[in-house]
Amino acid sequence: MESLAMDLKRAALGYYRGSKIMAARFAKEAKRRKQELRDVNLKPYLRNLLSRMDYVLSQDDHKKLAEDALMYSTLFQNAAQSRY
């Protein structure tokens, strides 16, 4: 969960700064981390966030994408600290 939060944060910063190639790489890594969590027992709100994550990372408006990715990053980081 911590790694997913960091990948989303890096993707958010990349899109915000205009470094689309780097941001896309971390977004791809975040999607891979999402797959690692499919067998983990998570709270329903986290499952809901994970299910919406692909949509968030495929938005055309990169400023909105960066904003949403940063929010998801914070939510996942908080969940990781409280052990899902």
C-alpha positions as CSV (number, residue, x, y, z in Angstrom):
1,M,0.0,0.0,0.0
2,E,2.9,2.4,0.8
3,S,4.5,1.7,-2.5
4,L,1.2,2.4,-4.3
5,A,0.9,5.7,-2.5
6,M,4.4,6.7,-3.5
7,D,4.0,5.7,-7.1
8,L,0.8,7.8,-7.3
9,K,2.5,10.7,-5.6
10,R,5.4,10.6,-8.1
11,A,2.9,10.3,-11.0
12,A,1.0,13.3,-9.7
13,L,4.2,15.4,-9.4
14,G,5.3,14.4,-12.8
15,Y,2.1,15.4,-14.5
16,Y,1.9,18.6,-12.5
17,R,5.5,19.5,-13.6
18,G,4.8,18.6,-17.2
19,S,7.1,15.5,-17.2
20,K,4.6,13.2,-18.9
21,I,7.0,10.4,-19.7
22,M,8.1,10.0,-16.1
23,A,4.6,10.4,-14.8
24,A,3.2,7.8,-17.2
25,R,6.0,5.4,-16.0
26,F,4.9,5.8,-12.4
27,A,1.2,5.6,-13.3
28,K,2.0,2.2,-15.0
29,E,3.8,1.1,-11.9
30,A,0.9,2.2,-9.7
31,K,-1.4,0.0,-11.8
32,R,1.0,-2.9,-11.3
33,R,1.0,-2.3,-7.5
34,K,-2.8,-2.3,-7.6
35,Q,-2.7,-5.9,-9.0
36,E,-0.5,-6.9,-6.0
37,L,-3.3,-5.8,-3.6
38,R,-6.1,-7.9,-5.2
39,D,-5.6,-10.8,-2.7
40,V,-5.2,-8.5,0.3
41,N,-8.2,-8.1,2.7
42,L,-9.0,-4.4,2.4
43,K,-11.8,-2.2,3.7
44,P,-14.6,-1.6,1.2
45,Y,-13.7,2.1,0.7
46,L,-10.2,1.1,-0.3
47,R,-11.5,-1.5,-2.8
48,N,-13.7,1.3,-4.2
49,L,-10.8,3.6,-4.6
50,L,-8.7,0.9,-6.3
51,S,-11.5,0.2,-8.7
52,R,-11.7,3.9,-9.7
53,M,-7.9,4.3,-9.9
54,D,-7.6,3.2,-13.6
55,Y,-10.2,5.8,-14.6
56,V,-8.3,8.5,-12.7
57,L,-5.0,7.6,-14.3
58,S,-6.5,7.7,-17.8
59,Q,-7.8,11.2,-17.8
60,D,-6.9,13.5,-20.6
61,D,-6.7,16.6,-18.4
62,H,-3.2,16.2,-16.8
63,K,-3.8,18.9,-14.2
64,K,-6.9,17.1,-13.0
65,L,-5.2,13.8,-13.2
66,A,-2.3,15.1,-11.0
67,E,-4.8,16.5,-8.5
68,D,-6.7,13.2,-8.3
69,A,-3.6,11.1,-8.1
70,L,-2.2,13.1,-5.3
71,M,-5.5,12.8,-3.4
72,Y,-5.5,9.0,-3.9
73,S,-1.9,8.9,-2.8
74,T,-2.8,10.6,0.4
75,L,-5.8,8.3,1.1
76,F,-3.7,5.2,0.4
77,Q,-0.8,6.5,2.6
78,N,-3.2,7.1,5.5
79,A,-4.7,3.7,5.1
80,A,-1.3,2.1,5.1
81,Q,-0.4,3.8,8.3
82,S,-3.6,2.5,9.9
83,R,-3.0,-1.0,8.4
84,Y,-5.8,-1.0,5.9
